[in-house]
Every structure is written in structure tokens, then in C-alpha cells.
């Protein structure tokens, strides 16, 4: 297994290089560059805009710009300079990464903890009233986008007289040191994005788990286990769930890139300090090194997620072996 893991990690290096070239090429295909916005401002002359362009290195060929960025990453772990934020990319991402991991990670955790048991329950009680209600809300979760769910939750809180909507902390706690009142205020803000962003995830994962369970329940080994007189709990957890969870493990690897790109619209609506809106802003303002770094982070998370899924699949299923 160690040899397999090392081989996969080494194989990621050329893949990441190819992805970086493609991402940078796509970014450069946008017409114009960051300094074009200065030409629309009457306070800047074309000569001033050209001077800024030379200062930022945007007058160099695209290949030179990419190689300089790549050399900075390899030699100094320097991901370039954010033109729009006017500071290093690592500084901007460092401020937002913690909140992004907290919100997205908590949302993914809650989604899986809710969706997997619901999928098991609806599979075993597919004709019951509870399963029908769960499926009904599952369809609603799939149909309602996260930004609309965010707006509905905000309207609901405001209609009840609440004020803790938008952002991640109340204004009086933003610069305050951490304390129990600040933690409680954080939790009072977190439930809206967790529900709004996680609603679609819960619905989709529940449907996936339900379909996987229904497929497993028709297998011969499940019928044999029932015929031997095993209790329903043993049939569910020892035989059915253990095999039905394998497709979900493979699906889990695809969830990691959602840490960056899965909360863009909802984060904008709720004014959340996450990386998603920064990716949108950087693409909109042609902030090429910021956009390239965030796209590369998403690609690396996808590769690592697939590797972790394969390793977890081999751990959970003795039939899977990597040589």
C-alpha cells in the first residue's frame, strides 16, 4: 500500500503541471489584462497604465509569466502577487482559508451525518410514511439552489425579528479576542450557511445512499443472512451497509474541491469570508495569479481526494487490493 501511495503521489506531479499550463492558458485567453481597467478611469493616462503593466510584468510573453510563477512556487513557495488585493496571494488565501475550511468542512460533515442514515432508513422503509416524507424533502433539496435557500433562510430569520444574518460574526466581535460569547455568536451565524449550502448535498447523498442500499438488498448474501435468522440490525450494519457504503467512499473524494468552489454564490449572498467569492472576483478582475492559484488548489484537492477515496476503499473492502 505504501508503494502504491508513493507511486500515486509521484504521478500527480506531471498531472498538476499539465493542469497548471491549461489553467494559465485559459486565463490568458481572456481579452485584455488587469491594467485595462485603468484606461476607463480618466485619472489615468495610457502611459501610466503601460507603466503599471510593465511594473506588474504583464508586458512579458505569457510563457515567461507562467515560468516565473512556476519557479516562484517551486523555489520559494511564492504563488505570485494579487493585483486586485495589492498583496501576495498567500497572504490573501491565508486570511480566508481557515473560515473556508470551517464552513465547508462543517457543511460536508453535517451533510454526510444526516444523509447516510436517511438513505439507509428510506431504503429499508421505502413504502413507509417517514421515507416518503424524507424523499419529498430530498426532491425539494435537489430543486432549490443554495443561493435561494440562503435568501429564504435570511427572510425567515428577519421575519421572526432576528438580526444575526449575513457574515460570520457580529460587528462587535470581529476584532474582539476569542471568548465564549464570541463562540456562541459564531454558532448563531453558522447555522444559516450550513443549512443553505448543505441542503442540496444532503438530498443528493441521501439519494445516492438509498440507491446503493436498494441494490445491495437484492443481493444473495443479504437474503442468505436473513434466512439464517440474523437480526435486522446485523443484516443492516454487518452486511448491507458495509457493502453499500463503497460507492459513497468513492464519491467522497469528489467533495474536497467543494471546499473552494462549492460555496461561491451562497457565500456572496451571505457575505461569508470564504475563498469561493475570491475566485469569482479574481476571474472577473483578471487577477491572473490569484485565479491560477485557487484553480490549482481545487485541482490538487481533487487529486488528493481521489487518492484518499481509493485508500479508504481498500481499507473498508477486503476485496480491493492495490499492487
Beta strands, then each sheet from edge to edge (+ up, - down):
strand 1: 81-82
strand 2: 87-88
sheet 1: 1+ 2-
end
